[in-house]
Every structure is written in structure tokens, then in C-alpha cells.
């Protein structure tokens, strides 16, 4: 019997994804564990491995298709001895829908009966209140063609609307609210730049947004709208840190090469360990205070920002942090991070110092409460004991969720961070 290949859920927040690329073609042999496709999720572009073996008999979702719901059938594998003729019958009878769906229809309560309480999701309803039974593939095609499913009569088992029903229908009515939900969910707020540019005759090139950029835009907008941001800045002298960095790198004999950012990660983790009141997340019922400092680092990739995590950074040495961060950042830019490597985190760092930026304010990455914006280290005159001396100074700005980390807590954290940065030897104790 043919085997369904479905759109996997590659993260807890993933509801749909873009099928970016097929790495196997129809007719290719597939072994369990083979990478068969690349899926663009709300976080990154990730490889999908086959869990069964067989021949890739038919690709149902073409490369580049966006908003493919999780668990939709994207391809069909043929087992030994089967040929392509088995696929049409398989799809006609099942059409990618879960086998339990007809049973659900048969067990539906009569109109006069009081429905039993249940936590399971019900099938979508039409405009007249009747339930609509439709395969996931047919639902997606209907959404693409702008067809109202309530206007169709299904020819599949038990009246289910299948692919052929939708393909034979004429586009007309607008898609249902459920079908249009993904688009409205990611709808941009504010003035319509395209409409204004067209109206004024402004020339432009439209560069389509990928899923990562769309979801990032949505979540940052939600963060600024729902989280009361509070900002605190402090200057840190880097001269001792730079001297320690040079000495450690000279003694490393190529085993590692520490960056200033590695010291910042370690200092942040040590500050959170010594002052855990800042290592928290807000909930309506309680303040969650985390046991470890899992540091998320903002990394720019060709497809957008992603935040790989150095977990339990307070327990790791500078060399381990440096090597781990190089590996995470490299794989982040290649879109090869695994979900657990970028999901979670208790505290974020965004460093733009390498671009010459002296000061900026970052947006809190929910559900975290803090993000540290790191500027460049510049040589400036500093007054010490009545004398003017030239020191290398770095400005950092802490953005906090004021519900969980107020001004006093944020200021105390920065004092701990500053002490570790200016006295790097203390991080080694």
C-alpha cells in the first residue's frame, strides 16, 4: 500500500510552512533517514528526513508552495512491487485524509441530539451550520482558487470533498474565514506602502518575504504592542577584557579564538547566575525564575534573523562557549539548526558593535524579559582620579519587560554585568 509523506511539525509553534525544495525526484529510491526535502518554517529552513523507505511515486506539493498546513500530504511513497497506478486509487479513496475521519462523521450526533462535550477539534462548518468534510489537499486547493467549500458537493467516501471536486469547481465565492486565517494572521499593520508607491508612481522591486521574515515581523510587532518596554544603558571599559583576550588567544595554540562577544555571553550568564531576579519570564499567574542562563544570540542569516542558544552558559568556559557559538552561527546561516538549538532561551543578546553602531535599543524577544543591545568599543577620554586617560569603552542597553524586570532590577543586573566585563578574571573563578 502506498505510504503518505506529510508536512512535519518541526517546531511547537509551526502550523504551516513553505516547501522550499525537493531533494528527491519522482522515481528516486528513498531510504529511511534520507533527506528528501527542505521546509521553511517560522524559524528556519530545515531538512526533512524520510521515516519510511520506498520509491518516491508522486510529489503532491510542488517546491516553492507556501502556507502548507502541518500534516497535509506532500508526497506518496510506493512500496516494493507497487507501480504508479496504485497512487491514483489510493488518493481517490483516501486523498491524504486521516483514515479515522469517516468514522468521525458516522459518529456525529444527530441534529436533535445534545452534542457530547469533547476536547477534540470538530470539522469546519458551512455557512448554514452543517459540518463540511474535506480532505486537507482539497482544502488547500480551494483556498488557492478562492472557492467556498460550502458551495461544493463531495463525491468522496461519505460525501467528503476531494481534490477532483475542487478542481472541477469554478472560482467564485471568497474563501472561508478558516482558509484565509493564515494570511490575516500575518497581515502587516500600518500604511500600505505598495498602494502608496503605486499611487505616486514610485519605482521599486518587490522582493517576496519568506516565512521567517513574516513571522519575525509579526512577533516583533506584537512585542512592541503588548510588552511595556523599559531601557537602561551603561558604559563598560574593555581594556582589561581586551588584554585578557589577547593573552588567552596567544596561549591557545589554535585550539580556539575568543571574541569579545564570547566574553559578553559569559558575562551575561554569570550576571544572571549571581543576580537571578533578571533571569525571569512573566506570566499572569506567576513569575518564572529560571535555573540556568540559556543565552540566545541574534544571528543575521540570508533568510532573516534567528537566535541560536548557548544553554547553561554559566557552567561553560570561554573556550567552550567560543567553539559552540561558531558552530551554531555557521549552521544558522546555512539553515541547518535543529529546533532545540534555537527554541527557548532565557535572555537575548544583539551585538551590532562590529558594524560600528555605538548605541541602540533592541526589542524584547517574548516570552523572555530581557535583551542586551551591545554597541562598539571605542577609545574615548575618561576621567580617573582627576586625570584624563584614554580608555576603550563599550555602551550596552538593556531592554526589559517592565512587568517582570523593573528599573531597579534591570539596573542591578547591569552592575553585575559591568563588574564581570571590566574584571574578566572574575568570570574564571
FILUMPA-472178 format. One record per residue (C-alpha): residue number from 1; x, y, z. Coordinates in pm, whole numbers. Layout:
BEGIN
[NUM; [X; Y; Z]] ...
***
This chain:
BEGIN
[1; [0; 0; 0]] [2; [138; 348; -80]] [3; [280; 549; 210]] [4; [184; 910; 278]] [5; [457; 1170; 335]] [6; [311; 1458; 534]] [7; [421; 1811; 618]] [8; [602; 1767; 950]] [9; [567; 1990; 1254]] [10; [927; 2099; 1301]] [11; [860; 2329; 1596]] [12; [589; 2364; 1862]] [13; [471; 2691; 1708]] [14; [462; 2567; 1350]] [15; [115; 2550; 1194]] [16; [223; 2564; 830]] [17; [538; 2601; 627]] [18; [683; 2658; 283]] [19; [802; 2353; 91]] [20; [1123; 2523; -20]] [21; [1287; 2246; -220]] [22; [1263; 1878; -308]] [23; [1595; 1693; -282]] [24; [1448; 1376; -432]] [25; [1264; 1346; -764]] [26; [973; 1122; -861]] [27; [1107; 773; -927]] [28; [1401; 808; -686]] [29; [1465; 540; -427]] [30; [1422; 665; -71]] [31; [1577; 504; 236]] [32; [1471; 577; 592]] [33; [1683; 869; 712]] [34; [1739; 1015; 365]] [35; [1695; 1392; 339]] [36; [1409; 1433; 92]] [37; [1306; 1798; 119]] [38; [1377; 2137; 271]] [39; [1098; 2303; 468]] [40; [1093; 2671; 555]] [41; [930; 2705; 896]] [42; [852; 3008; 1109]] [43; [1208; 2987; 1241]] [44; [1447; 2849; 979]] [45; [1489; 2640; 666]] [46; [1528; 2280; 780]] [47; [1594; 1943; 622]] [48; [1327; 1674; 636]] [49; [1429; 1310; 667]] [50; [1222; 1018; 539]] [51; [1088; 785; 807]] [52; [996; 508; 561]] [53; [1164; 354; 258]] [54; [1028; 310; -93]] [55; [1010; 482; -431]] [56; [902; 846; -446]] [57; [595; 780; -657]] [58; [429; 1121; -669]] [59; [502; 1471; -545]] [60; [173; 1639; -450]] [61; [306; 1975; -330]] [62; [549; 2147; -563]] [63; [866; 2320; -444]] [64; [805; 2682; -352]] [65; [447; 2626; -229]] [66; [375; 2847; 72]] [67; [143; 2801; 373]] [68; [123; 2422; 350]] [69; [-57; 2312; 671]] [70; [112; 2070; 908]] [71; [7; 1707; 842]] [72; [-103; 1776; 482]] [73; [12; 1503; 243]] [74; [302; 1637; 35]] [75; [410; 1319; -146]] [76; [344; 946; -178]] [77; [597; 662; -149]] [78; [549; 331; -328]] [79; [647; 7; -159]] [80; [830; -278; -334]] [81; [626; -423; -617]] [82; [389; -127; -648]] [83; [370; 93; -954]] [84; [232; 440; -1023]] [85; [-113; 304; -1099]] [86; [-160; 233; -727]] [87; [-133; 602; -644]] [88; [-447; 726; -820]] [89; [-667; 472; -646]] [90; [-503; 543; -313]] [91; [-558; 917; -347]] [92; [-912; 877; -478]] [93; [-1013; 661; -182]] [94; [-816; 838; 87]] [95; [-695; 1160; -74]] [96; [-448; 1214; 203]] [97; [-716; 1240; 472]] [98; [-675; 1057; 802]] [99; [-845; 718; 796]] [100; [-1036; 798; 1115]] [101; [-1218; 1094; 959]] [102; [-1510; 894; 805]] [103; [-1567; 730; 1142]] [104; [-1587; 1072; 1300]] [105; [-1859; 1165; 1055]] [106; [-2053; 846; 1123]] [107; [-2041; 910; 1496]] [108; [-2153; 1273; 1470]] [109; [-2460; 1346; 1684]] [110; [-2796; 1392; 1519]] [111; [-2932; 1744; 1483]] [112; [-3186; 1690; 1763]] [113; [-2936; 1533; 2000]] [114; [-2739; 1736; 2251]] [115; [-2375; 1710; 2148]] [116; [-2144; 1547; 2396]] [117; [-1865; 1756; 2545]] [118; [-1534; 1688; 2377]] [119; [-1192; 1849; 2363]] [120; [-1124; 1717; 2013]] [121; [-1146; 1965; 1726]] [122; [-1455; 1940; 1510]] [123; [-1476; 1959; 1135]] [124; [-1533; 2304; 984]] [125; [-1890; 2416; 947]] [126; [-2052; 2569; 643]] [127; [-2248; 2893; 646]] [128; [-2570; 2708; 730]] [129; [-2415; 2536; 1033]] [130; [-2365; 2193; 873]] [131; [-2028; 2025; 902]] [132; [-1808; 2010; 595]] [133; [-1592; 1702; 540]] [134; [-1297; 1777; 316]] [135; [-950; 1634; 264]] [136; [-653; 1856; 358]] [137; [-536; 1864; -6]] [138; [-877; 1972; -131]] [139; [-895; 2240; 138]] [140; [-561; 2387; 29]] [141; [-657; 2389; -340]] [142; [-989; 2555; -255]] [143; [-809; 2828; -61]] [144; [-570; 2885; -352]] [145; [-855; 2908; -605]] [146; [-1084; 3117; -387]] [147; [-1360; 2854; -368]] [148; [-1614; 2844; -85]] [149; [-1625; 2480; 26]] [150; [-1984; 2518; 148]] [151; [-2093; 2553; -217]] [152; [-1949; 2213; -320]] [153; [-2093; 1863; -311]] [154; [-1837; 1597; -224]] [155; [-1801; 1282; -432]] [156; [-1562; 1105; -196]] [157; [-1644; 849; 73]] [158; [-1941; 961; 287]] [159; [-1972; 1280; 84]] [160; [-1620; 1402; 154]] [161; [-1497; 1683; -73]] [162; [-1189; 1555; -254]] [163; [-933; 1701; -491]] [164; [-1136; 1635; -807]] [165; [-1440; 1819; -665]] [166; [-1238; 2134; -607]] [167; [-1051; 2117; -938]] [168; [-1379; 2085; -1129]] [169; [-1539; 2376; -945]] [170; [-1531; 2733; -1072]] [171; [-1364; 3002; -862]] [172; [-1623; 3239; -729]] [173; [-1704; 3292; -368]] [174; [-1433; 3416; -138]] [175; [-1256; 3154; 69]] [176; [-1390; 3081; 414]] [177; [-1259; 3257; 723]] [178; [-1069; 2944; 822]] [179; [-896; 2927; 487]] [180; [-796; 3290; 497]] [181; [-674; 3282; 858]] [182; [-303; 3229; 781]] [183; [-297; 3533; 555]] [184; [-479; 3759; 801]] [185; [-262; 3632; 1084]] [186; [47; 3766; 913]] [187; [-113; 4077; 768]] [188; [109; 4381; 802]] [189; [-12; 4676; 1007]] [190; [26; 5041; 920]] [191; [0; 5220; 585]] [192; [7; 5014; 266]] [193; [349; 5100; 120]] [194; [274; 4928; -211]] [195; [-52; 5115; -259]] [196; [118; 5447; -184]] [197; [415; 5373; -412]] [198; [183; 5275; -698]] [199; [-29; 5584; -647]] [200; [275; 5815; -655]] [201; [442; 5637; -946]] [202; [748; 5538; -738]] [203; [968; 5272; -897]] [204; [1053; 4963; -689]] [205; [1134; 4595; -699]] [206; [906; 4369; -493]] [207; [1117; 4113; -302]] [208; [882; 3846; -158]] [209; [900; 3792; 218]] [210; [978; 3439; 332]] [211; [808; 3276; 631]] [212; [1090; 3370; 868]] [213; [1064; 3740; 786]] [214; [683; 3734; 807]] [215; [674; 3564; 1145]] [216; [958; 3778; 1280]] [217; [769; 4091; 1175]] [218; [451; 3966; 1336]] [219; [613; 3873; 1667]] [220; [818; 4191; 1696]] [221; [504; 4395; 1628]] [222; [320; 4201; 1897]] [223; [614; 4250; 2135]] [224; [615; 4629; 2098]] [225; [236; 4645; 2123]] [226; [188; 4416; 2423]] [227; [509; 4438; 2629]] [228; [587; 4756; 2828]] [229; [948; 4812; 2721]] [230; [1193; 4983; 2956]] [231; [1550; 5078; 2862]] [232; [1868; 5113; 3070]] [233; [2217; 5196; 2939]] [234; [2563; 5170; 3093]] [235; [2923; 5217; 2973]] [236; [3175; 4938; 3027]] [237; [3553; 4971; 2999]] [238; [3705; 4694; 2786]] [239; [4079; 4744; 2838]] [240; [4122; 4457; 3088]] [241; [3900; 4232; 2876]] [242; [4095; 4304; 2557]] [243; [4424; 4234; 2733]] [244; [4292; 3905; 2875]] [245; [4150; 3807; 2536]] [246; [4484; 3865; 2364]] [247; [4675; 3666; 2624]] [248; [4432; 3372; 2613]] [249; [4430; 3363; 2233]] [250; [4812; 3374; 2220]] [251; [4826; 3075; 2455]] [252; [4551; 2879; 2276]] [253; [4783; 2750; 2002]] [254; [4490; 2747; 1758]] [255; [4256; 2542; 1979]] [256; [4016; 2837; 1996]] [257; [3997; 3207; 1918]] [258; [3799; 3410; 2166]] [259; [3593; 3707; 2051]] [260; [3465; 3998; 2257]] [261; [3116; 3853; 2202]] [262; [3222; 3531; 2378]] [263; [3313; 3735; 2687]] [264; [2978; 3917; 2665]] [265; [2789; 3585; 2656]] [266; [2983; 3457; 2955]] [267; [2946; 3784; 3149]] [268; [2568; 3788; 3085]] [269; [2535; 3429; 3207]] [270; [2745; 3494; 3518]] [271; [2545; 3809; 3595]] [272; [2220; 3612; 3568]] [273; [2365; 3345; 3796]] [274; [2471; 3598; 4059]] [275; [2151; 3801; 4019]] [276; [1873; 3558; 3915]] [277; [1598; 3819; 3961]] [278; [1665; 3922; 3599]] [279; [1655; 3565; 3465]] [280; [1277; 3552; 3455]] [281; [967; 3541; 3235]] [282; [628; 3697; 3300]] [283; [302; 3505; 3324]] [284; [-29; 3631; 3460]] [285; [-19; 3378; 3743]] [286; [348; 3374; 3841]] [287; [698; 3497; 3764]] [288; [908; 3215; 3621]] [289; [1265; 3230; 3753]] [290; [1493; 3005; 3550]] [291; [1761; 2781; 3697]] [292; [2008; 2823; 3408]] [293; [2118; 3109; 3185]] [294; [2028; 2996; 2832]] [295; [2165; 3280; 2620]] [296; [2003; 3347; 2281]] [297; [2232; 3524; 2032]] [298; [2081; 3718; 1741]] [299; [2243; 3599; 1417]] [300; [2174; 3752; 1075]] [301; [2119; 3493; 802]] [302; [2028; 3525; 432]] [303; [1667; 3443; 519]] [304; [1632; 3661; 828]] [305; [1722; 3678; 1197]] [306; [1749; 3367; 1412]] [307; [1864; 3323; 1772]] [308; [2071; 3008; 1840]] [309; [2110; 2933; 2210]] [310; [2415; 2867; 2427]] [311; [2247; 2666; 2701]] [312; [2356; 2677; 3064]] [313; [2627; 2925; 2962]] [314; [2710; 2997; 3325]] [315; [2853; 2644; 3351]] [316; [3072; 2667; 3039]] [317; [3420; 2806; 2994]] [318; [3508; 3076; 2743]] [319; [3672; 2831; 2503]] [320; [3365; 2603; 2504]] [321; [3132; 2899; 2451]] [322; [3350; 3028; 2165]] [323; [3362; 2696; 1979]] [324; [2992; 2628; 2037]] [325; [2893; 2974; 1917]] [326; [3099; 2943; 1598]] [327; [2929; 2611; 1521]] [328; [2579; 2743; 1597]] [329; [2625; 3063; 1396]] [330; [2767; 2875; 1097]] [331; [2480; 2627; 1087]] [332; [2227; 2907; 1146]] [333; [2346; 3083; 828]] [334; [2315; 2753; 639]] [335; [1965; 2690; 778]] [336; [2076; 2366; 945]] [337; [1992; 2431; 1310]] [338; [1774; 2177; 1489]] [339; [1463; 2307; 1668]] [340; [1604; 2264; 2019]] [341; [1904; 2476; 1922]] [342; [1702; 2793; 1863]] [343; [1380; 2743; 2062]] [344; [1365; 2863; 2420]] [345; [1634; 3075; 2579]] [346; [1600; 3291; 2890]] [347; [1798; 3602; 2786]] [348; [1898; 3750; 2448]] [349; [2199; 3940; 2316]] [350; [2206; 4151; 1999]] [351; [2556; 4276; 1912]] [352; [2596; 4539; 1638]] [353; [2930; 4666; 1759]] [354; [3114; 4504; 1469]] [355; [2919; 4737; 1237]] [356; [3034; 5047; 1421]] [357; [2700; 5106; 1594]] [358; [2759; 5278; 1927]] [359; [2415; 5259; 2086]] [360; [2074; 5109; 2006]] [361; [1766; 4966; 2176]] [362; [1659; 4611; 2091]] [363; [1306; 4468; 2104]] [364; [1231; 4211; 2375]] [365; [1200; 3858; 2239]] [366; [895; 3711; 2418]] [367; [847; 3522; 2641]] [368; [1191; 3638; 2760]] [369; [1210; 3950; 2976]] [370; [1547; 4095; 2869]] [371; [1760; 4159; 2565]] [372; [2102; 4327; 2577]] [373; [2194; 4558; 2288]] [374; [2573; 4576; 2255]] [375; [2749; 4866; 2084]] [376; [3104; 4914; 1957]] [377; [3408; 4957; 2177]] [378; [3561; 5300; 2112]] [379; [3864; 5476; 2255]] [380; [3740; 5782; 2446]] [381; [3878; 6014; 2715]] [382; [3779; 5905; 3065]] [383; [3841; 6097; 3390]] [384; [4002; 5877; 3657]] [385; [4109; 6027; 3991]] [386; [4110; 6372; 3838]] [387; [4320; 6266; 3538]] [388; [4208; 6225; 3179]] [389; [4301; 5888; 3032]] [390; [4216; 5714; 2704]] [391; [4009; 5400; 2759]] [392; [3819; 5162; 2533]] [393; [3451; 5199; 2626]] [394; [3153; 4991; 2513]] [395; [2794; 5104; 2562]] [396; [2525; 4843; 2629]] [397; [2149; 4897; 2658]] [398; [1921; 4655; 2839]] [399; [1562; 4635; 2711]] [400; [1330; 4478; 2966]] [401; [969; 4370; 3006]] [402; [884; 4613; 3285]] [403; [621; 4376; 3425]] [404; [887; 4126; 3530]] [405; [1212; 4327; 3529]] [406; [1156; 4681; 3652]] [407; [1408; 4964; 3657]] [408; [1572; 4868; 3986]] [409; [1613; 4501; 3886]] [410; [1747; 4596; 3543]] [411; [1994; 4844; 3692]] [412; [2120; 4587; 3944]] [413; [2171; 4331; 3668]] [414; [2376; 4581; 3466]] [415; [2601; 4645; 3767]] [416; [2674; 4272; 3789]] [417; [2734; 4255; 3412]] [418; [2965; 4559; 3420]] [419; [3176; 4409; 3701]] [420; [3232; 4088; 3505]] [421; [3315; 4273; 3182]] [422; [3560; 4509; 3349]] [423; [3717; 4232; 3560]] [424; [3715; 3931; 3326]] [425; [3933; 3722; 3557]] [426; [3633; 3704; 3794]] [427; [3446; 3503; 3530]] [428; [3704; 3226; 3559]] [429; [3650; 3171; 3932]] 
***
